Amino acid sequence: MRIRVRRTGGFAGIERTAEVDTSGRRDAGELDALAATVLKEGDGDVRGVPDGFSYEITIDGTTIRCCDPHLTESQRALIDMVLKEGA
């Protein structure tokens, strides 16, 4: 499974993008489960706050959009894992 996270906005307006391929990873089961949950939840609340971050999470070609501070627990966990790995 390919998971891509694109973060935009924030105070400085700096865009950050990271991508991971879960195949062959030790944590593939955890990432795949989080990704499946995020897909089921669908788009989040896309009404952000001033200087907040907006996210596009693309999982095998399907894109979900969400914004801080309205992220679900699953969205936040997946975003953190992908951006950390893609650093």
PLY file of the C-alpha trace (Angstrom):
ply
format ascii 1.0
element vertex 87
property float x
property float y
property float z
element edge 86
property int vertex1
property int vertex2
end_header
0.00 0.00 0.00
1.28 3.47 -0.88
0.42 6.29 1.52
1.22 9.91 0.73
0.65 12.86 3.07
0.76 16.47 1.91
0.64 19.17 4.60
0.04 22.81 3.70
-0.66 25.98 5.64
0.63 26.80 9.06
2.12 30.08 10.19
5.00 29.97 7.71
2.98 28.39 4.89
5.64 25.77 4.18
4.41 22.69 2.30
5.66 19.26 3.34
5.08 15.97 1.55
6.11 12.43 2.47
5.27 9.01 1.07
5.71 5.46 2.31
5.20 2.05 0.75
4.02 -0.36 3.42
5.06 -3.55 1.62
7.84 -5.35 3.46
7.76 -3.05 6.49
7.65 -4.40 10.02
4.82 -1.99 10.88
2.89 -2.68 7.66
-0.07 -4.15 9.55
-0.39 -1.07 11.76
-0.06 1.35 8.84
-2.51 -0.62 6.68
-5.07 -0.73 9.51
-4.78 3.02 10.13
-5.07 3.69 6.40
-8.21 1.53 6.16
-9.77 3.41 9.08
-8.93 6.78 7.53
-10.53 5.69 4.24
-13.70 4.57 6.05
-13.90 7.89 7.91
-13.74 9.79 4.62
-13.07 13.49 4.31
-12.75 15.33 7.58
-13.81 18.81 8.56
-12.05 20.93 5.95
-12.80 24.20 7.71
-9.41 24.94 9.15
-8.35 27.66 11.52
-6.08 30.62 10.72
-2.46 29.45 10.53
-3.56 25.82 10.96
-2.44 22.91 8.82
-4.47 21.32 6.02
-3.78 17.75 4.91
-4.27 15.58 1.85
-3.85 11.89 2.62
-3.65 9.74 -0.52
-3.95 6.00 -0.04
-3.53 3.91 -3.19
-4.99 6.70 -5.33
-7.86 7.76 -3.04
-7.44 11.19 -1.45
-8.92 12.28 1.89
-8.82 15.93 2.98
-8.80 17.17 6.58
-7.60 20.10 8.72
-6.29 20.86 12.17
-7.74 20.98 14.77
-10.46 18.67 13.47
-8.35 15.54 12.85
-9.58 12.18 14.04
-7.27 10.04 16.14
-6.62 7.76 13.15
-5.86 10.65 10.81
-3.45 12.21 13.28
-1.65 8.91 13.92
-1.27 8.13 10.20
-0.09 11.67 9.39
2.49 11.54 12.19
3.82 8.15 11.09
4.10 9.05 7.39
5.63 12.49 7.89
8.12 11.04 10.38
9.17 8.24 8.00
9.33 10.53 5.01
11.59 13.06 6.75
0 1
1 2
2 3
3 4
4 5
5 6
6 7
7 8
8 9
9 10
10 11
11 12
12 13
13 14
14 15
15 16
16 17
17 18
18 19
19 20
20 21
21 22
22 23
23 24
24 25
25 26
26 27
27 28
28 29
29 30
30 31
31 32
32 33
33 34
34 35
35 36
36 37
37 38
38 39
39 40
40 41
41 42
42 43
43 44
44 45
45 46
46 47
47 48
48 49
49 50
50 51
51 52
52 53
53 54
54 55
55 56
56 57
57 58
58 59
59 60
60 61
61 62
62 63
63 64
64 65
65 66
66 67
67 68
68 69
69 70
70 71
71 72
72 73
73 74
74 75
75 76
76 77
77 78
78 79
79 80
80 81
81 82
82 83
83 84
84 85
85 86
